[in-house]
């Protein structure tokens, strides 16, 4: 199966080792890609685990899982990585009404004890 993050690689050789905790994502961009894939799979637990512990109270594992499930995740585009801890991306998906949607976000990540975490994101037009 092609990895949902649109890397062109097989899921087994791309985001799966991160989802199954065999490896941790080496860069903020790799973590971002694996989080997009985690919406597509979906894997709400992974989305929560890769959120900075101090920010987890703003999220809910079941909501993340449900959000992954109700939408069809069609494409991820990394727009730019202005610094090692920032990623701007566009996530394309089809909602449960069959309408194509675009989520454009500038995200902030943080490395703690050699692991990358998602901190927060600013939604863009
Ligand atoms: Zn991937």
py3Dmol code that shows the C-alpha trace and the ligand (Angstrom):
import py3Dmol

protein = """\
ATOM      1  CA  UNK A   1       0.000   0.000   0.000  1.00  0.00           C
ATOM      2  CA  UNK A   2       1.265   3.479  -0.905  1.00  0.00           C
ATOM      3  CA  UNK A   3       1.840   5.583   2.155  1.00  0.00           C
ATOM      4  CA  UNK A   4      -1.058   8.026   2.695  1.00  0.00           C
ATOM      5  CA  UNK A   5       1.462  10.869   3.263  1.00  0.00           C
ATOM      6  CA  UNK A   6       2.158  10.969  -0.514  1.00  0.00           C
ATOM      7  CA  UNK A   7       5.884  10.256  -0.170  1.00  0.00           C
ATOM      8  CA  UNK A   8       5.643   7.729  -3.018  1.00  0.00           C
ATOM      9  CA  UNK A   9       7.016   5.060  -0.662  1.00  0.00           C
ATOM     10  CA  UNK A  10       5.300   1.987   0.656  1.00  0.00           C
ATOM     11  CA  UNK A  11       3.511   2.514   3.982  1.00  0.00           C
ATOM     12  CA  UNK A  12       5.702  -0.217   5.539  1.00  0.00           C
ATOM     13  CA  UNK A  13       8.868   1.725   4.657  1.00  0.00           C
ATOM     14  CA  UNK A  14       7.472   5.151   5.432  1.00  0.00           C
ATOM     15  CA  UNK A  15       5.081   6.063   8.240  1.00  0.00           C
ATOM     16  CA  UNK A  16       4.239   2.616   9.621  1.00  0.00           C
ATOM     17  CA  UNK A  17       7.431   2.243  11.742  1.00  0.00           C
ATOM     18  CA  UNK A  18       6.476   5.525  13.438  1.00  0.00           C
ATOM     19  CA  UNK A  19       2.861   4.469  13.973  1.00  0.00           C
ATOM     20  CA  UNK A  20       3.954   1.182  15.513  1.00  0.00           C
ATOM     21  CA  UNK A  21       6.603   2.911  17.713  1.00  0.00           C
ATOM     22  CA  UNK A  22       9.482   0.977  16.126  1.00  0.00           C
ATOM     23  CA  UNK A  23      11.107   4.304  15.324  1.00  0.00           C
ATOM     24  CA  UNK A  24      10.478   7.929  16.129  1.00  0.00           C
ATOM     25  CA  UNK A  25      10.233  10.496  13.376  1.00  0.00           C
ATOM     26  CA  UNK A  26      13.686  12.076  12.820  1.00  0.00           C
ATOM     27  CA  UNK A  27      12.419  15.501  11.740  1.00  0.00           C
ATOM     28  CA  UNK A  28       9.405  17.726  12.280  1.00  0.00           C
ATOM     29  CA  UNK A  29       8.448  17.161   8.637  1.00  0.00           C
ATOM     30  CA  UNK A  30       8.587  13.372   9.045  1.00  0.00           C
ATOM     31  CA  UNK A  31       6.416  13.684  12.143  1.00  0.00           C
ATOM     32  CA  UNK A  32       3.971  15.907  10.255  1.00  0.00           C
ATOM     33  CA  UNK A  33       3.761  13.363   7.447  1.00  0.00           C
ATOM     34  CA  UNK A  34       3.193  10.533   9.888  1.00  0.00           C
ATOM     35  CA  UNK A  35       0.446  12.511  11.603  1.00  0.00           C
ATOM     36  CA  UNK A  36      -1.334  13.058   8.285  1.00  0.00           C
ATOM     37  CA  UNK A  37      -1.061   9.313   7.638  1.00  0.00           C
ATOM     38  CA  UNK A  38      -2.421   8.700  11.124  1.00  0.00           C
ATOM     39  CA  UNK A  39      -5.590  10.615  10.164  1.00  0.00           C
ATOM     40  CA  UNK A  40      -5.866   8.524   6.994  1.00  0.00           C
ATOM     41  CA  UNK A  41      -5.336   5.125   8.666  1.00  0.00           C
ATOM     42  CA  UNK A  42      -6.765   6.312  11.225  1.00  0.00           C
ATOM     43  CA  UNK A  43      -4.721   6.058  14.419  1.00  0.00           C
ATOM     44  CA  UNK A  44      -6.046   8.509  17.005  1.00  0.00           C
ATOM     45  CA  UNK A  45      -3.709   7.116  19.684  1.00  0.00           C
ATOM     46  CA  UNK A  46      -0.664   8.046  17.626  1.00  0.00           C
ATOM     47  CA  UNK A  47      -2.012  11.558  17.070  1.00  0.00           C
ATOM     48  CA  UNK A  48      -2.361  11.992  20.821  1.00  0.00           C
ATOM     49  CA  UNK A  49       1.052  10.451  21.618  1.00  0.00           C
ATOM     50  CA  UNK A  50       2.777  12.798  19.173  1.00  0.00           C
ATOM     51  CA  UNK A  51       1.118  15.873  20.677  1.00  0.00           C
ATOM     52  CA  UNK A  52       3.295  17.704  23.227  1.00  0.00           C
ATOM     53  CA  UNK A  53       2.187  16.399  26.678  1.00  0.00           C
ATOM     54  CA  UNK A  54       1.338  19.930  27.903  1.00  0.00           C
ATOM     55  CA  UNK A  55      -1.015  20.387  24.915  1.00  0.00           C
ATOM     56  CA  UNK A  56      -2.833  17.046  25.121  1.00  0.00           C
ATOM     57  CA  UNK A  57      -5.609  18.497  27.272  1.00  0.00           C
ATOM     58  CA  UNK A  58      -6.808  20.438  24.212  1.00  0.00           C
ATOM     59  CA  UNK A  59      -7.347  17.216  22.238  1.00  0.00           C
ATOM     60  CA  UNK A  60      -9.250  13.984  22.615  1.00  0.00           C
ATOM     61  CA  UNK A  61      -8.097  10.638  21.227  1.00  0.00           C
ATOM     62  CA  UNK A  62     -11.597   9.537  20.241  1.00  0.00           C
ATOM     63  CA  UNK A  63     -12.291  12.847  18.466  1.00  0.00           C
ATOM     64  CA  UNK A  64      -9.013  12.490  16.539  1.00  0.00           C
ATOM     65  CA  UNK A  65      -9.934   8.923  15.596  1.00  0.00           C
ATOM     66  CA  UNK A  66     -13.451   9.990  14.507  1.00  0.00           C
ATOM     67  CA  UNK A  67     -12.112  12.941  12.501  1.00  0.00           C
ATOM     68  CA  UNK A  68      -9.787  10.547  10.698  1.00  0.00           C
ATOM     69  CA  UNK A  69     -12.590   8.099  10.003  1.00  0.00           C
ATOM     70  CA  UNK A  70     -15.323  10.404   8.700  1.00  0.00           C
ATOM     71  CA  UNK A  71     -13.078  12.100   6.128  1.00  0.00           C
ATOM     72  CA  UNK A  72     -11.278  10.669   3.101  1.00  0.00           C
ATOM     73  CA  UNK A  73      -7.676  11.862   3.250  1.00  0.00           C
ATOM     74  CA  UNK A  74      -6.648  12.447  -0.331  1.00  0.00           C
ATOM     75  CA  UNK A  75      -3.375  14.355  -0.403  1.00  0.00           C
ATOM     76  CA  UNK A  76      -0.675  16.018   1.648  1.00  0.00           C
ATOM     77  CA  UNK A  77       1.484  18.834   0.311  1.00  0.00           C
ATOM     78  CA  UNK A  78       4.396  20.162   2.313  1.00  0.00           C
ATOM     79  CA  UNK A  79       4.571  23.835   1.326  1.00  0.00           C
ATOM     80  CA  UNK A  80       7.700  24.836   3.231  1.00  0.00           C
ATOM     81  CA  UNK A  81       9.730  24.171   6.338  1.00  0.00           C
ATOM     82  CA  UNK A  82      10.876  27.676   7.384  1.00  0.00           C
ATOM     83  CA  UNK A  83      12.897  26.231  10.278  1.00  0.00           C
ATOM     84  CA  UNK A  84      13.601  22.787  11.728  1.00  0.00           C
ATOM     85  CA  UNK A  85      10.628  23.091  14.100  1.00  0.00           C
ATOM     86  CA  UNK A  86       8.051  24.547  11.682  1.00  0.00           C
ATOM     87  CA  UNK A  87       6.120  23.049   8.779  1.00  0.00           C
ATOM     88  CA  UNK A  88       3.571  24.690   6.509  1.00  0.00           C
ATOM     89  CA  UNK A  89       1.341  22.179   4.757  1.00  0.00           C
ATOM     90  CA  UNK A  90      -1.890  21.662   2.878  1.00  0.00           C
ATOM     91  CA  UNK A  91      -3.985  18.615   3.691  1.00  0.00           C
ATOM     92  CA  UNK A  92      -6.675  17.724   1.160  1.00  0.00           C
ATOM     93  CA  UNK A  93      -9.626  15.606   2.158  1.00  0.00           C
ATOM     94  CA  UNK A  94     -13.224  14.879   1.281  1.00  0.00           C
ATOM     95  CA  UNK A  95     -15.708  15.387   4.109  1.00  0.00           C
ATOM     96  CA  UNK A  96     -18.631  13.120   4.959  1.00  0.00           C
ATOM     97  CA  UNK A  97     -20.883  15.149   2.605  1.00  0.00           C
ATOM     98  CA  UNK A  98     -18.512  14.313  -0.243  1.00  0.00           C
ATOM     99  CA  UNK A  99     -17.226  17.879  -0.450  1.00  0.00           C
ATOM    100  CA  UNK A 100     -13.525  18.445  -1.124  1.00  0.00           C
ATOM    101  CA  UNK A 101     -11.862  20.352   1.707  1.00  0.00           C
ATOM    102  CA  UNK A 102      -8.486  21.976   2.199  1.00  0.00           C
ATOM    103  CA  UNK A 103      -6.767  22.387   5.532  1.00  0.00           C
ATOM    104  CA  UNK A 104      -3.844  24.835   5.251  1.00  0.00           C
ATOM    105  CA  UNK A 105      -1.791  25.069   8.405  1.00  0.00           C
ATOM    106  CA  UNK A 106       1.482  26.420   9.722  1.00  0.00           C
ATOM    107  CA  UNK A 107       2.470  24.065  12.525  1.00  0.00           C
ATOM    108  CA  UNK A 108       4.951  24.327  15.332  1.00  0.00           C
ATOM    109  CA  UNK A 109       6.825  21.298  16.668  1.00  0.00           C
ATOM    110  CA  UNK A 110       9.167  20.737  19.594  1.00  0.00           C
ATOM    111  CA  UNK A 111      11.887  18.177  20.209  1.00  0.00           C
ATOM    112  CA  UNK A 112      11.930  16.750  23.732  1.00  0.00           C
ATOM    113  CA  UNK A 113      14.299  13.920  24.760  1.00  0.00           C
ATOM    114  CA  UNK A 114      15.112  13.279  21.107  1.00  0.00           C
ATOM    115  CA  UNK A 115      11.470  12.932  20.065  1.00  0.00           C
ATOM    116  CA  UNK A 116       9.449  15.383  18.004  1.00  0.00           C
ATOM    117  CA  UNK A 117       6.028  16.524  19.169  1.00  0.00           C
ATOM    118  CA  UNK A 118       3.285  18.611  17.616  1.00  0.00           C
ATOM    119  CA  UNK A 119       2.771  21.802  19.645  1.00  0.00           C
ATOM    120  CA  UNK A 120       0.143  23.856  17.841  1.00  0.00           C
ATOM    121  CA  UNK A 121      -0.919  25.143  14.467  1.00  0.00           C
ATOM    122  CA  UNK A 122      -2.124  28.334  12.882  1.00  0.00           C
ATOM    123  CA  UNK A 123      -4.796  27.881  10.213  1.00  0.00           C
ATOM    124  CA  UNK A 124      -4.177  29.775   6.987  1.00  0.00           C
ATOM    125  CA  UNK A 125      -6.513  30.613   4.089  1.00  0.00           C
TER     126      UNK A 125
END
"""
ligand_1 = """\
1
ZN
Zn 4.424 8.205 4.928
"""
view = py3Dmol.view(width=600, height=400)
view.addModel(protein, "pdb")
view.setStyle({"model": 0}, {"cartoon": {"style": "trace"}})
view.addModel(ligand_1, "xyz")
view.setStyle({"model": 1}, {"stick": {}})
view.zoomTo()
view.show()
